[in-house]
Amino acid sequence: MAKVEYEKKGEIAFITINRPKAMNAIDFEMVELMHKIWDDFNEDQELRVAVLTAAGDHFCVGFDIMSMLDRLGRDKFDWTKSAIHGDVNCNPIHHGVKKPIVAAVTGNVNGVGLWLVLASDIRIATPETSFGLGEVRINFPVEFTALLPRFMPLALASEMLITGRNITAQRFYDLGIINALVEKGELMNEAEKAAKQICGGGPLAIEAMKQLIHKGYDLDYEAIMNLSDKIVSPVVNSQDTKEALRAFSEKRKPVWTGK
């Protein structure tokens, strides 16, 4: 079986990290698989949302250290070779994924695994989940360090980065970093429920709002207004919006075409 499974069920894509015996540590083969998966998910017009999860008791303990050691033994690192930001990467944001991603996680979530969760739009975890960044122990600066303050308070980001200390799911939930805490037996049910709710909304509006969240973060007010005009106006003028307004008045569900 593939180390990353990719299954399409109607409008929902299920992406499953599938290396449970290694606690789902990411190696370079898996980076290549996810690189292709994100591109396919982004381009497949039939898919509306992805559910990202993992087999076994742990979502992802981070990058496979032996795989990294082997690569560094043969070649020097530079940014083009980054598994998160390089030419071939596992990062949905770097791939410009416009569709929503629901992350359903349990157990250990570390390093690149944490980034995959933060790069998702809806994040669901179990109470026993723990989140960490242990790269400091191997003298490897976390590649997404500069992006962490976008997702969590600066003090927490600093604590995780420089101490390597794990953070509980409850603390992440209390800080609004994850959306829900559910028991392990309900994890996938909750994720699929969220995915189906997303499918009920207008696809153009959802893609527009996701773009605005990511592209508008560092802009000033005037630049945000210009970006919003560029992205929002075409959606408001779309056939889907007219269809949704008619459906509302006729008390029926709209038929989305993505146009």
Protein Blocks (a to p, Z undefined) as FASTA:
>chain_A
ZZbdcddehjbccdddddfknoopacfklmmmmmmmmmmmmmmmkbmbdcdddehjbfbg
cjcfklmmmmmmmoccdfklpmklmmbdcbfklnopabdcddddehjdehjlmmmmmmpm
bdcddfkbccddfklmnopacfklmmmmmmocfklmmmmmmnopacdfklmmmnopafbd
cdfklmmmmmmmmmmmmmmpcfklmmmmmmmmmmmmmpcfklmmmmmmmmmmmmmmpmkl
mmmmmmmmnopacddehZZ
